[in-house]
Each structure stands twice: as structure tokens, then as C-alpha cells.
Amino acid sequence: MDHRALIASLPAETKDRLQQRSDKAGLRHLGLYGAFIAALSTCILLQVPLWPLLILPQGALLVFLFTLSHECTHKTPFKTGWLNDAVGHLVSVPIALPFVWFRYFHLAHHKWTNDPERDPELGGKPRPDSWVSLLIYLSGWFYWSGMAKVLVLNALGRIDAPYLPRRQHSAMKTEARVLLGTYALAAVSLFFSSALFWIWLLPVLVAQPILRLYLLAEHGLCPPVANMLENSRTTFTNRMIRFLAWNMPYHAEHHAFPNVPFHQLPAFHDWTQAHLKSTSDGYSEFTADYARSIVR
């Protein structure tokens, strides 16, 4: 059964229930997530005993804001529409991911998932296929350099990707200029205080390999076919990772039915588990499988 047949087979009341958004669920998750970031930031700034050990978990929380931004592009974390947009714009700042631009980039990814030529996440390039390319990928170099290029070109109004609607070009130009201005002010602030370096810049740099491995598992080693239950991977992992990633380890489920909000994905998994084609028992298993594919 492919994802279309699966969705068609769902009882109407089940389909409606699975698509129900909730401000309460979204704000509860966001509040707890933000509390962790605030607590770690405070401990780092106060230099509590062993505070350097907090840099990596702080970075993991910050870089995984990507998964919240991703959910906001689908308008699913919250029932209230403006909340999705406001949070999406807010979390774009620490990860340099312009929200309006990303929404249409990501919608194109859903339309052409794992298509080597048309999926913009691939950009016509293969995933890392050697140890050198894998290490460069894990460093986050391709992400940071790519986002810097997007921000500069968008700020200049040089927006030409076919999946970016012309009616949104002005908004993309404005958001790029606002983000670049914000980063310029942040850079100036470093001459007066190192606070942002310790609670933001260094953490998002050192935690990149964690996010990159997680993202590689979403579609890596999956076939370039149309069935979302096959071209996307569900990774069975622990509650901490699911919290960090807003339940996106249920990634085949998300691609099969993007209207299902994060808090309903475990329930939707009950319907999909017998039909999943690409799964891994944890990220360590996927990483080992990927490493073996490079060796071969």
C-alpha cells in the first residue's frame, strides 16, 4: 500500500481527528523547549561548574529549532495561524533560515521528495558518497554557505528559483534584509560582550553534526520513488530525540500526511507501521548503515 491508498483508507472521523491542531499542545511543547534553552543559557553565562559541557546540549536545542521552523511552514504546530507564522519567523533568527523562503523551498521538497533532479534539498547533487564529502556535510559548511548565499541574493532581489512564487519575492527580500541587519548588530555586539558567542554562535557551530546526521536519516538510503512510505524514513528512537525534533523522527508519516500536526504523529504511526518501507532502529543503526554504503 502506498501513502495515497493509506490516506484514502482512513475512516473520515480518524482523518479529521489526526488533523486537529492545538495551541495548547504547541505552546506546552514550545514553553518547555524554551525553558531548557533559557536554563542552559543562564548556566553558561553564569559559568556554573563544568559550564563548557553545556555548550553541546545548548547547541542541540538551538539547531533543532530547524524542526520547529519546518513544522511552522506546514502551519501545524499551533491552531492559531498567526502563531505559526510568528514562531516560524522568530526561530529563523538563530539558525539563519529565512522563513518565507524556506516555506516554498520545503513545499517543493514535499512535491519532489528524493527526486535527484527536482528535490531542492538535493539540488541535483548526490548525498555524501565519500568520507570526505560526509565530513564536510557534517560540519554544516554546505548549510551555512548555502544560507549566506540565499540571504545575500534574496536581499538583492535576485530570486529566481522556479518554486519561489513571484508574489512572495518582496517578502523574501525584506526578511533577508532584516536578518542580515540583525546579524550585523550581533557582530557589533561581540566587541562589547562575548555573551552571544557562548550561548549562540559557538553552540550552533559545534552541534551541527548532530542535526546533519538526523537530517541525513530522513531520506538517506531511501529509493527515489513516489511512495512517501518508501522514500522517507521513520527512525525509532527515544523520547528525548522525539521531543527535540518535534516528533519528526516519524518522518515517513509526516511526508505521507503533512497536515498531521506533530502531537498527532504517534497516533498516525499506528496506522502506518505495517506499511513502512524504510525504517531504522535508532540513529546509530542508520549511521552504521550509511557508513557501510560509503565503504561499498
Secondary structure by P-SEA (a helix, b strand, c coil): ccaaaaaaaccaaaaaaaacccaaaaaaaaaaaaaaaaaaaaaaaacccccccaaaaaaaaaaaaaaaaaaaaaccccccaaaaaaaaaaacccccccaaaaaaaaaaaaacccccccccccccccccccaaaaaaaaaaaaaaaaaaaaaaaaaacccccccccccaaaaaaaaaaaaaaaaaaaaaacccccccccccaaaaaaaaaaaaaaaaaccccccccccccccbbbbbccaaaaaaaccccaaaaaaacccccccaaaaaaaacccccccccccaaaaaaaaaaaaac
